Amino acid sequence: MSCVKSFTHLKDRPNSAQALEMLKRIASLVAPIMRARGWVLPVLSEFFPDNPGLLGMNVNHGEKIYLRLRPYHSPTWFFDDEEVVGTMLHELTHNVHGPHNDAFYKYLSGLEDEYYALRLKGYSGEGFHSKGNRVGQGVAHNVPLNQAKAKALAAAEQRQQMAGIMAGSGRKLGGASRGPYQSPRELAAEAAARRAMDEKKCASLSEESIQREMEKAIAESILDIPDVDVPPSPPRPSPPSLSAQPTSATPAQFSQRIPASPPDNIESQSPISRAPARRGSNMVVTTEAGNAAWKRMVMKTPDSSGNPPTSTGSTAHTGSRTHSVGQGLAGTSRPNEMKRKAIKRYKEKDDEDTPAEAMMALATNAKRKAEEERHQPSFPMPYIDPLSLMLESEMRRQAAKANDGKFAMRQTFIGQETSHSRLPLASLSKISLQEMQVRRRHEGKYLLCRIITPPARMVGVTFSVEDPKGWSQVMAVYNYPGTQSANERELETLFPVNSVVAIREPWAKMALAGSQTLIRVDSPSDIIFFREGDELLTNIQWSSGPRPLPALSRPGTEWKSVGDRHFQEKEYFASSVAYKRALERQPSLTAARLNLSLALIRLQSYDAALDELRRILSLVDLPAKDRQKALYRSGQAHHGEGRYTEALEAYQECLSLDETLQEVQSGIQQCEMRIKEKETGTFDWSALFHETITHRKEVDVADFIGPIKIARLEHRGGGRGIVATRGIAAGELLLVTKPFAVSNQQSARTEAVLAFNFLTNKIDGSSHLEVIQKSVHKLCMGSDDTARDFYTLYAGDKEPYSDVLLHTEETRNIFARDIDYARVEAVCSLNWFGLDGEHAADTNILAENQTNFDCGCALYILPSYFNHACLSNATRAFLGSIMAIRATRDIPNGAEITSPTAQTNRAAGSNKLSTRESLIKKLNTSELDTNGLVSLIQKVDATYAASHGSFRPDLSRAHQRVASQFESTYQYNHNTRLLKSSIKHYILALKAWEIDVIDESVEGKNTHKEPLPIAKTVVPANFHMYTSLCLVLFRAFSSLRDKARAERWLRAAIWIESAATGCNQAHRAAEDFRRTGLFSPP
């Protein structure tokens, strides 16, 4: 028998269908409790009362129950299921007890205990709301494994146990946490305050008010009466929603009306409650249902009932900027293969709503909601029970452990509204959580708080904090150095429990797509960790009692051991933090300072490493062995920073102490090579290419700047660009440079990130987010020159560069400067390069014909100043992450130097461009005979304007398609006429890319005396493709046994690659050809 006979929901509210489903879920979750007591509810209704604090209403002891499903300030969103269940149990208690007295709360506590026990047994609803587990059978995936195995301990016992573990707090009627200094009188006052608050939040209203709210709800409602004899038909595959995630609900939270009684008197409260399982957790969906939904959405497989795949699986929201859309095959040993398959599915295009379109729609919707959130009014920060946050944190950590090693696809956003502070704490005044307003950045204030739960990471790092008054809140820290792929051990070193921190000008906000509040920190320089004895901590009394700072919890030698363990695991930033704590406790610990310097070198924080090494070298009576280490590492740090002369001096001084040190001798040789490269631009390209390709190693080279400079260009409206400082010949080397920040995604990973970029309206990948975070780290730890180089890059509509960006006035800041994170995002988004070598800032994974999502990306300083042009005069090549730029044609002194762009020329007009795009699509997808293909070529050529010249890339692709078909046909019947036709179209393809072909002959006597069939006046920009086409022609003429023409086209391939990259890898083809006996290699 159904315990709820009918449902009504608000018909004119957004997402009304979701509201109805939510009511049915709530009824299903409490059905065993109602059935055990013989309760039958005639009507369960949604309402949205004018009173912002009213959450529920029970009419005539169970004749009808009203529930608020939506936050007052955000009526398009929904509360979490667990929150509404808490309200439902509260209203069901009014079936038995009317006033909010001790008897009421005792009965409510029993209902909550019963519900919590059901959840621990794996109960998740009845019918199609269930996860498929019978009560007591198996373990539901939305309950952490360690708790499910606890055999469903009684909820009261569980609550008492958790209270003992977490800060030793007990519980009384009213559900509020008891701190160590709360007397029975304070507890009684707390209970009274809670009863008073519940009188406001529940429906203990006047008859007139009750009647008015009932009439309003009835007028806005739609009645839904389920057929109890016929089960509802299975719904379409639902997205992996957060209600399927590990819940952190406790009996304490259910006894807490919204909000519960805080330690202090409350003047005004927020109508927004907390969603225990969704609060900024970014938790990965780990349910079997989540896996299945993810595979249906991305892999496009039907569900068990045969329903077609749906693209709505990506719309699950969490309580912060990032959220998870699902999980791949559990336990896979090939995460890269899974990632590629998932991304491939995102890029597929169907006639219906495809995953690609769904992702773009999600990005658009998120951007719209972010804009709406900016214009919503602020409201007071809600009170949250610290115990509930502690329990939630533990469950989040258990969920993270359960996901360890499994592939996960996460989502995040780039280009949202962010904030950062430039003011020192001394000029700010303290603010408490109780005084803060949600949706407001508190300028001129700082929040003093203490970390009370261990941290957890998804994209950002989340933990809970309390202020001295005992108020608690979730804090989400993004972009903190060393956290991008940090494990639990690293996070506990970086954000240890009991750390006292200050947040400069804190920003309290709503999650992007939820009803949860949090303190968000985007700039790592905004969070300040206090040391013992800081004057700002004088006379600070914590309501939960004093606790020692983490740095004081261990002696210096033990902190050094912690740092050593991190270093051995290549967790360099965590090791540097541990070494600094060791030195804080024992400044004379030279071994810790030496290890710190090496960790900083591994982090590429060379100037910070040199600061530590100078302190060591200044010590009197420093042992010779330690001096040798310090000098050698000084040489390494100078070398890493590109100061090769200083590195050479440090190495030579070190060698004077011991001439047998081979590492030092090797360092001297490397410095001499780098100095030659930097001054002359002479590189052993073949050796570098071999090292990169054959051994898969990142090579070390010096930065070289040729005859170029940055200049203001009048023809570009005063914008900046690169110009020649003298006449430059085609093929001349212009620039060799290492990246400012790089992420190469070729390595196997167990997670991937899809980043919706609001600045570029594209979807970026894990490598892009890593480049942003590595840039932040380099700005935090690097020199002023490093920061200046970065901040002067183009940043869109951000304010002009100022040297104020280079410094910080906050003396407690462990970082070198205040980080303007919004500017960092803009600089990276508008300047990064894909490492496929094709083009910059075009790595949208949903872009058609885009395949470099897994190739990584990088940010370069000087290359970012090259403007783009269809008819460019320079080209770039990559050796790993090393970029080399060469001239592709003769360039006069003072002329602008441009690099190639992937943008389509639009001179012919939008209509012809649209026609061309449709023709190219038909050319790539249709099965046409050669006559049809030739006809298409003519139509493509007609779409170009006469003024466009010979550079017609789409026409080149068309010729290549025709040539390939002729060649394929030749493979079957060996008709040389077909192969010669193929050769003609390959040559036409080269000409359409503006290659000056001086020998177009296919057969007969070769009368050309030039060694190459192409002119050397232009080095092709897209040299990879040109080299390949020349080698195809080499192969074709070899098949015709035409030695002379084959040799000339092979020479052309060698010249193109040599002129563009300095390498002659085409010699490999020459060697292969030599083995045929036709000719000797050139």
N, C-alpha and C positions, 0 to 999 in steps of 0.2 A: 504494500500500500504506500502511495506517495504521501510524504509528510507535509508537503506544500501543495495545495490544490490548484492555485493559479498565481500568475505573476503579472505585474504591471510595470512598464518602464516608460520613460519620458519620450514621447514621440517626436518632439521638435528639437531635441538635443543632438549634437553630432554623435556619430557612432552609436546610434540607438540599438542596433542589432547586437553590438558588443555588450551593451548594458544588460540586455535580456539574458544573454549567455552567462554573464557574470552572476546575475541573480540565481540562475539555475545551478551554477557551480557552488555558490555559497550554500544553497539549500542542500546540495548533495554532500558537502563536507560536514554539515552538522546533522545529517539525517540519522545516523546511529544514536546520537544523543537524544534527539527528539523521539525516536521510536522507542527507546528504552523507557521513556516516561509517558508514553502514550499521547504525546503532543501532536496535534494536527493543526497546521496553520492555514486558514482559508486563503489568505492573500499575502504575498510578499511583494512589496512595492519599492521602486526607486523613487526618491524625491530629491529635490534640490532647493532646500528652504532658504528664505531670505536671511535668516539668522546664520551667519557664517560659521558659528561654532556648533550648530546642531547637527549631530551625526546619525541619530536614530530616534525612532518613536514607536512605542507599543500602545496600540489602541485596545481598550477593554480587555486587558490581561490575555492577549493572544488572539484577538479577533483579526487583527491586521498589524503587520510590522512594516515600518518604513525604514529604508537604509539610504544614507548618502553614499553614492559610489564615486563622486567626482569632487576634487578639491574646489573650494569656493572661488579661489583666485585663478584657477585653471580648469574651467568647466569642460574643456575638450579632452582632458586626460582622466585617468582612473586611478583610484587607490589600488594598492596591492591587495590580492585576495585575502592574505592573512590579516590585514588591518580590518577589512570588512567583516571577516569571521569574528574578530574580537568584538566588534559592535553588535553583531548578530547574537553572540552568546550573552552579551550584556542585556539586550532587549528580551531575550528568552527568559532571563532571570526575573524580569518584571512580570512574567506569568505567575510567579510565586510570591515575590516580594515587591512591594511598591516603592517605598522610600529607600534612599541610599544609606542604609544603616549597616551595623555590623553583620546582621543576619543576611542582608543582601549580598555583601562581599564574601561572606563565608560560602554561600550557595554558588555564587559566580566562580569562586576559586575552585569548587568541586567540578563545575562544568569545564573549566579551563584545564584542570588536571586530566579529566577524561578525554578531552579533545587532544591534548598533547600526547597522551599515551597511545591514542589511535594513530597519530601521525608518526610516532616512533616505530610502530608496528608496520608502517608502510601504507597506511590507508590514505587514499588520495581522491576519494569520491566514488560515486556509484555510476553504473551505466557507462556511457561514452565519456563521462568526466573522469573515470578511473584510468589508472595506468595499467590495469590488467592484473593486479595482484590482489588475491583475497586477503582479508585481514588475518595477520599472523602467519601468512605463508610467504616465504621468500623475503627479499629486501627490496623496497622501492628505491629507484635510482635518485629520487629527490630527497633521500635521507642519507647523510654521510655514513659510510660503512661502519665506522667504529661505534657510532651511536645505534645503528640498526642492530648490531650484534650484542648490544647491552640488554637484549630480551625485554625491551619495553619496561624499564623501571618505572615505578610509580612517579607521577609528575611532581608530586610534592617532594619526594625523596631526591629526584633529579634536581629540582630547584635548590634544595638545601645543599646538595653536593656542589653544584656550580657556584653557589654563594660562598662556600668554603674555599673553593679554589681561587675565586676571583675577588681579592681584596677582603675576604672574610666578612662579607655583609650578610645580615639575616633579613627576613621579611616578615611583615605583619600585615594585618588587614589593610587594604588600600594599595598594596602592591609596590610601594616606593622602596628604594634601596636604603639600607641603614648603614651609615658610615660609622666609623669607630668612635666618633664623638657625639652621637645622637643619644640623648637621654630618653627615658620613657615619656617624659613630658613633651619632648620634641616629636616623638613618634605619634603621640596622641594628637598634637597640633597638625602634624602632617596628614593623618587620617581625616581629620576634620576639614582640612583644606581640600583634600581630594573629594570628599563628599560634596563640598560646596561647588567644586569644579564640575563634578558629574551632574549636579543639578542644572548647570548651565549647558552642558554638552548633550545631555539626554533630554527626553521630552517631559520634564516636570514643569510644564508651562501652564499658563492660564487656559481655561476652557476656550476662551475666545481665540487665543494664539493657536491652540491645537486645531480648532475648527478651521481657521484660516489656512494653516499649512496643509490640512487634509484636502480642503477644497482646491487649493492650488495644485496639489499633486494629482488629484483625480482629473482635473481639467487638462493636465498635460500628459496623461498616461494613456498607454495602449494596453488592453487586457490580453493576456496570453494564457490559455487553459490547455495544458498538455493532456494528450490522450494517454491515460495511465495503462491502457491495455495493449497499445501498440508502441513499441519503443521507437524513439526518433531515429530517422535514417542517419547513417554515418555522415558527418560533415566532410567537406573538402579537406585535404591535408592541411593541418593548422601549422602556423609557424612555431618554431621552438621557443615558446614564451618563457618568460622568467618565472612564471608560476610553477614551472616544472623544475626549477632549480632547488638546490638544497635550502630549505627554509631554516631560518634562525629564530622562529617564533618561540617564545617561552610563556609559561603561565603568567609570569610577571608582566609581560607586555599586554596580554589580553585583559588583565585586571586594570591596566592603565588606560583610562579614557584619554581623549586627545585634547590637551596634553595632560600627563599625570602631574602629581604634585612635585614641584622642584624643591630643593633645599631652602630656597628663599621665597618670600611672598611674591606673588605674580600680580602685576598691575594689568597687563594685557597679554594676550596670547595669540598665537597664530592658529588659524583653522586648519593648517596643513599638518597632517600626522606623518609618521615615519613608516616606510615599508620595510620590514625587517630583512627580507631576502633580497631586496633590490637596491639597497641604499649604497650607491656608489661602488658596488662590488665588482662590476664588470665580469661576473662569473660566467665561465664557459658552460654551455649546455652540455650536460653529461648523461642525459637520459637516453634510453633506446629510442624513444619517440623523437627526441631531438636529433639523434643520428639519422633516423629514417627521414625526417623532414628535410634535414640538410642535404642528404643524398638525393631526395626527390627534387629539391630546388636546383642544386648545382649539377648533379649528374643526370637530372631529368629522367628519373626512373619512376614508374607508377608505384602507388602504395599498395598495401595488401588487398585492399578492396577494389583495386583496378582503377582508382581515381587518377586522372591525369596529373602531372606535376604542376605545382603552383609556384608562382614567383613571390608570394607573400611571405615566404620563410625568412626574409631578411628584415622584417619589420619588428622583431622583438626588441624592446627597449629596456635599458638599464638606467640606473640612477646617476650616470655621469656622462661625460663627453664621449666615452667609448662604450661599446657593447659587443657581445658575441652573437654571431648569427648561427652558430652550430658547430659541429665537430665532425671531423672526418672519420675514417675507419679506425676504430680503436686498436692500439697496439701495432700499427703499421711500422714497418722498417724502411719505408720508402716515402718520407714526407714530401720530398721534392716532386716525385711523380704524382702524388695526390694533389699537390698544389697546382701543378701544371694542368692536370685534368680539370680541376675546379675552375681555374682561370679560363681555360679553353671554353668551358660551358658558359661562363659569363659573357664571352665575346660572341657566342653564336647568336644569330638573328633569326627569329621566327615571325610568322604573320601575327601571332597572338602576343600576349604580354610575356616577353622573354625574360630570363634572369637579368640580362644586360639592361633591358628597359626598366625592370623592377629596381635594380640597383640605382639607376639614374633617378628614378622617381623617388626612391628613398632619400637620395642626396638632396634633391630639390625640396622635398618635404621637411628634411632636417634643417635646411637653410631657412625655410619659411618659418619654422617654429622658433629658430634662434632669433630671427628678426622680431617675431611676436613677443618673445620673452623679454626683449630689450624694452618694450613699451608697457609691460605689465607693472602695476604698482608694487611697491615694497610692502612688507609686512613683518611683524616681530618674529624673531628666531624662536622656534618651538623648543620646549624642554624635552629631553630624551633621557630615559633611565640609563645610567652608565652600565649597569649590569647587562641590559639587553644588548648594548653595543659590544660588550666583552664576549657574550655568548655568540653573537653574530660573527664576530671576528674569528673565533675558534672554528665555527662551521665553514667560514670562507676558506680558512687555511686547510681544513680537511678536504674541501672540494678541490682546492688547488693541488693537493697531494694526489688525490684520486685521478686528476688529469695529467699527472706528470708523465711525460713521454708520449702523450697522445697528440695527434695533429689537431690544431684549432685554427679557425679563421676568425679574426677579430675585426671590428670596425672602429674607426675613430674619425675625427674631423680636424682639418687644418684650416686656419683662417677665421676661426670664431673670435668673438669678442674676448680679449684678454686684458690683463692689467699687470703693471709692475710698479714698484716704488723706488724713488730715488732719494728719499728722505731718511736720515739716520734716526735710530730709536730715540736719541736724546731730544729730537725736535718733535716727537710724537707723544700723544697722551694715551694712557691705557684704556682699553674698552673690554667689557666682559661679554660673554656669549649672550647673556640675558639682555644686554643693551643693544645688541646688533640687530640689523634689519636684513631680511633676505631680499635678494635682488638689488643689493647696494654694495658699492665699494666704499669702505669707511676711510675716507681721506683724512689725514692728520691723526690717525689712530694706530695703535698696534695691539694685537691680541696676545696675551700671555697665557700659555697653556702647557699641559704636560701630556706626553703620550701614554695612553693607558692600555693599548692593545698592540700585539705584534703586527707588523706591516704585512700586506699582501699585494701582489703585483698582477695587473693585467697589462694595460698599456701604461697607466700611471700607477703610483703607489698609494694605497689606501690604508689608513689606520684611524683610530679614534683618539680623541683628546678630551681633556677636562680643563676647565679654568679653575682658579682658586676657590670660587664659590660653589663648585661641585656640578656646574652645568657641563654637559658633554655634547659632542658633535662629531660627525665624520669629517675627516680631512683628506682631500685627494691632492697629491703632489705630482706634478708632471715635469718631465724634462730634467729631473735631477740627475747629475752625472753618475754613471755607474749602475743605473737601474734599468736600462732598456731590456736586458736579458738576465737580470739578476735573479738568483735563486733565493730561497728562504734564508739560508745562512748569511748571504751577503746583506740582505735587507735588514736582518736583525742587528748587524754591525752598523749599518748606516742610520737606522731609525730605532735605536734600542728603547724598550719600554722604560719609562720614568725619565726620559730626556725632557728637559724644560726648554721650550722654544718660544720664540716671538715671531708673529707673522706681521710684517710691515704692511700697513694699509690693507687689511684683509678684505676679501671679496666673498660674501655669502651669496649663494645663488641656488636656483632650482636646477635640477638635472635637466639636460636638454629635452628629454622625452619622458619625464616622469614627474611624480608629485613629491620627490624627495629633496631635502635641503642638504647642503654641504658647504664646507669651506674649501674653496678651490685655490690652489697655488700653482701658477703657470711658470713663474720665474724662480729658479733655484736660489737666487740672491735675496728673495723676499723672506725666506725662512732662516732664522738666526738661532743657532744652538748656544745656550748659555753655559758658561764655565762656573765652577765653584767660586763663590766670593764676589760674583758680579753685583755691582751696586744696585741694579734694578731688582735684584731678588731680596734685597734687605727688607725685613719686616713683612715679607709675603707669607701668609698663612694659608695652607691648603686645607679645605674642609675635610678631605679624605685622609689627612695626615701627612707628615713629612716622609720623604723617601730620598735616599742618596742618589746623586747623579751617576749615570752609568760609568763615566770615566773614573769615578772613585771606587767602583765596585771591584776593581782588580788592580794589582800592582803593575808597574811598568813592564816588568819582564813577562808577565802573563799576557799583557796586551801585545807585546812583541811576538809572542808565540801565536796569538790569534792572527796577526798580520802575516806571519810566515806561512800559516796554513792557507790563507787566502792567496798568497803569492804563488804557492805551489800549484794551486788550482787555476792560476791565471786570472784570478779575480783582483785585478790590480787596483781599482779604485777603493774597494773595500779594504784591501791591505794597506793602502796609503792612509785611510782613516784610522785603522787600528794602530799603525806606527805613530801617527800624530798623538793618539791618546797615550801611547807608551811614553812619548817625549813630554807630554803634559804632566804625567805622573813622575817621570824621571828624566829631566832634560839632559843629563850627562850620559845617556845611553847611546853611545856612538854607533853601535851596531844597528840600532833601530833607525838612526838617521841615515846611515849608509843604505840600508834596505829601502827606506822611504825614497831616497834619490833614485834608486833603480826602478822602483814601482812607478815613479813619475816619468822616467824615461820611457818605460813601456807604454805609458798613457800618452806619450808624445807631449807631455807638459815640460818642455825642455828648460824654460826659464825658471820654473818653480824648482826643478831638480837642481839647477845651478845655484839657486839661493841656498839650498840645503848643503850642497857641496862646498860652497864658500865658507859656511859656518864651520864645517869639519876641518877644512884646510887652515882655518885661522886658529885652531886649537894649539896650545903649547904642549910639547912633549907627545905629539900624535905618533903612535907606532908607525914604523915604516910600511908595514903591510897595509894598514888603513890608508896611509897617504897614497900608496900606489893605487888602491881601489878608487879613492876619491879623484885622483888625476885621470885615471883611465875613464871613469864615468863622466868626468868633465869633458873629455874629448868626445865621448859618445853624444853628450847633450849638445855641444856646439855643432857637431856634425849633423845631428838631426834638425837643428835650426838653420842649417845652411851656412854656418859661419866656419868655413873649412880652414881658414888661416888660424883662427883661435883654437880649433880642434887639433890642428897639426902641432901647435905649440904645447898644448896639454899632453899630447901623446909623446912628444920628444922629451918633455920633462919627466914623464913617467918612465920612459925607456932609460933615462940617465940613472934611475934608481936600480934598474935591473934590465940589462941588455938582452936577456934570454926570453923575455915575454913575447911570444909569437903573436898573441892577440893585438898587442900594441904595434908591432911591426906591420901587421895586416891593416890596422887602422891608419897608419901613416901612408901606406900605399893607396888606400881608398881615398884619402884626402887629396893626395897628389893628382889622382885621376879626376876627382870631382872639380878641382881647381882648373884643370885643363879644359874640361867640358864647359864649365861656367864661363871661362874667358874666351874660348875659341869656337864653341859650338861643335866640337869634334866628338862624335859618339861612335862607338862600335855597334852599329845597328844590327848587324847579323848576329853578333854574340848576344845582344839584348833580346832579340827576337827568339833566338834559340832558348835562352834562359826562361823567357816568359811562356812560350808555347810548349816546349818539351818538358821542362821541369815544373811548370805551373807555379813559378815563384814570382813574387813581386820584386822587381828589380830596383836597385838604388842608382839614381842618376842625379846630377846637379840641375838646378833650374837654369835655363839659358834664355836670355832675351836678346833677340837680334835687332835689326835696324827699324824698330817700331817704337811708338810712344802713344800715350793716351792724350787725346786733344778734344777740345770743343769744336763741334762742326756746325757751321752756319746753315748749311743746307738741310740739317736735321733739327733746326729750331734751337740751336745751342746745346743739343744733347751731346753726350760723349761718344767717342769711337776711337778706333785705332788707325793711325796714319803712318806712312813710311817716312823715315828720316833721311833716306837717300834712295837712289834708284835700286830696284830689286829685280833680279832675274827670275824667270820661271823656274820652279823647283828649289829655290833657295830656302833654307831653314829660317823660320821667323821666331819660333818659340818652342821651348820644351819646358814643361811644368808638371809638378806633382799636385794632387788635389788638396784643397783645404780640408775637405771631409769626404769620405768615400764609404760606400756600402756595396759590397759584392755579394749578391744573393745566390751565388753558385753553390755555396756550402749548404749541406743538409740542415734543415731546421724543423722544429716540431710545431711551429706556428707561423702564420702569415697575417698581415694586416692590410685591410682595404681602408684607405684614408680618403674621405670625401673632402676635396680641396675647394673651399668656398672662394679662394682667391683666383683660381684658374678654371673653375667649373669642370674639373676633371677628377678621375678617381686614381689616386696614386697607390703605391704598394709599400711593403715593409721597408725596402731600401730607401725610399724617400723619407720616411719617418726617422730612420736611423741616421740619415745625413743631417736632418734637423737637430737631432739630439747630440750627435757628435760635434756639430757646430756650436751648440750651447756649451758643451764640455770644453771645447777649445777656447771659447770666449771667457769662460769662468777661470781657466787656468793659464791662458796665454799672455803674451806681452802686449803692450800698448800698440806696437806696430802691427801685430797679428789682428787685433781687434779693429784697428783703423782700416786695414785692408778689407776686412769683411763688411764693416758698417758703411763704407763708401760705395758699395755696389748698389745697383738700381733696386729700389724697394717700393715701386709703385707710387701710391699717393701718401706714403709716410713722410713725416716732416724731414726737412733737409738734414744732412749729417752735421753733427756738432761734436766737439771733443768731450762734451759732458758725458757722452756714451762710453768713454774709455775708463771712467773712474767710479769710485764709490766713496761716499762720506761716512759710511757705516764701518767703524773700526772693528766691530765684532764679526764682520762678514769674513768667512773663510775663503771667499772667492775674490778675484782681482777687481771685479767691477760689477755694477748693477746690470742685469741682463734684460734688455728690452725684447721680450719674447715675440711680441707681435711683429717687430721689425725682422727678427731672425726668420720667422715663418715666411715673411714676404720676400726677403732676400733669397732664401733657398728656393721657394716655389717659382720665382721668376728668373732664376739663373742656373739651376742645376742641369746637368747633362746626362743623357742616357749613355751607358758605356758600350752600346753597340756601335758607336761612332757615327751614327747617321745624323742626329740632330740634337739640339739642346731643348730642354723644357718641353719635350713632347713624349712623355712616357705614360700617357693615359692608357690603362689596360683595356679599356673598352673601345679604343680607337680602332677603326677598321684597318686591317693590314699591319697592326702594331704587334710586334712579337718580343719586345725587349723587356717585359715586365720582370723576368727572372734574371736579367743581365746585370742588374744593379745600376746605381747612378752615383754621381759625384758632383761636388761643387768646386769650381776653379775660380781663382781671382781674376787674373789678367785675361783669360779666354772669354770671360763674361762681358768684356768691353767690346768684343768684335760684334758689329751689327751684321744682320743677315741679308742676303740678296739671292735672288734666283740665279743671276749671272755673277757669281762670286769670283774673287781673284785669289782665294786661299782655300786650303782644305786641311782637315785635321785627321790624325790617325792615333790609335791607342795601342800601347803596349802594356797590357794590364790596365792599371789606372793612370799610367803616364801618358800625357797628351803631347803630341808634336804637331805643330802647324807649319805648313809650307806654302809658298806662293805657287799658284797654278798658272800664272802668266806674268809677263813683265809688268812691273808696277813703277810708275814714275815717283820721284821725290814729292812728298806732301800729299799724295793721293790716299784716299781712305782704303783700308783693307777690310774686306768682308768675307764671311764664311757662308757656306751653302745653307739654304733653308729648305724645309720640306713643304713649304706652302705652295699651293697651286697658283700659277699666274692667272689673273682675272681680267686681263686686258680685253679679251674677246667679249666680255659681258656675262652677266649671270645666266642668261638663257643658254648660250653656247656652252658655258661651263657645266651647267646641269646636263645638257645633252651629252657632253663628253664623259661625264661621270657615269651616266647610264650605259654608254657604249662600252666603256672599260669594264663595267660590271658584267655586261653581256659577254664580253670577250673572255672574261675569266671563268664564267659559269656555264656558258652554253656549249653544246656539242655541235660545232659547225665544221663543214668541210672547208678545204683550203680556199675555194672560191668565195664562200661566205666570209671567211676571215679577211681576205684581201679587200672585199667590199667594205668591211668594217674599218679597215685601215684608212681608206679614202674618206670615210665619214668622220673619223677622229681627226684627220689632218684638216678637214674643213672647219673644225671648231676653233682653230687657232687664228688669231688676227694676223694680217699680213705684216704688221709692224713688229711682230713678236720675234722675228729672226729664226735662226735654226735650232734654238734650244727648245725642244718640244718633248719633255720627258714621257708624257702619256703616249705620244706617238711612238717613241722608242719601245715602250713596253708592248705596244701592239705588234710592232715588227718582231720583237722577240718571241711573242706568242705564235706568230705565223711560222717563224723560222723553226721553232721547237717542233711544231706539228709536221713540217716537211721532213725534219731530221728523224722524227719517230717513225714516219712512214718508210723512210729509207732503210731503217733497221730491219724491216720485214722483207722488202723486195730487192734491196741493193741496187735500185735504179739511180745511177749517178746524177741524172737530171734533177731528181728531187733534192739530192745533197747540194748541188750547185744553187738551186733556188733557196735552200736554207742559208747558204753562205751569203747570198745577195741581201737577204732580209737582216741577217746579223750585221752586215756592214751598214745598211740603212739605219739600224738601231743605234749604232755608234754615231752616225752623222746627226741623228736627232738629238743626241746629247752634246752637240756642238763640238764633236771631234772632227778635226780637219783630216779626212781620209784622202790621201794623195794617190793611192793605188787601190782602185775598186775592182781590178780585174779578177776574174774567176778562173779563166782558162787561157790557153795560148801562151805565146812567148812573152816573158816578162821583160819589158824595156826600161823599167824604172831603175835608176842608178842609186837612189837613196837607200840606205840600209833599212829604213823603217817604212811601212806603208802609211804611216800617219806623220803629221808635222809635229815638231817639238815646241811649237809656239805656245801651246796650252797644256798644262798638266791637269788631267781630269780631276774634278772635285770628288766625284763619287768613284774613287779609284778602285775600290773593291770590285764593283760591277764591271768597270772597263777592263780591268785585268782579266776577269773571268770571261768576258766576251772575246778578248784577244786569244785566250787559251782555247776557247771553243773553236775559233777559226783555225788555230794551229792544229787542233785535233781533226777538224774537217778536211783541211788540205792534206794532212797526213794520211787520212783514209783514201784520198784521191791519189796518193803517192806523188804529190807535188812538193818536192823537197824545198825548192826555192821559196815558194809562197809560205809554206809552213814555217820555215826558219824566220822569215821577215815578221810574221805575226807573233812568233814567240819572242823575238827581239822587242817588239812593241810592248808585250806584256811585261817583260823585264824592265824596260825603260819606265813605263808608267809606275810600277810599284817602287822602283828605285827613286824616281823623282818625287813621289808622294810620301814615301816613308823612310828612305835611306836604306831599305832592305832589298835584297834580290832573291826573294823566295821563289820566284818563277824559274830560277835555275834548276829547281827540282824537276820541273817539267822538261827542261832541256836535257837533264841527265837521263830521264826516262826515254826521251826521244833518241838520245845518242845510242842507247842500247839496241834500238831498231836498226842501227847501222846506216841510217840515211845521211846524217851529218854530225859534225862535232859541235858541242855547245858553244855559244858565243862567249 
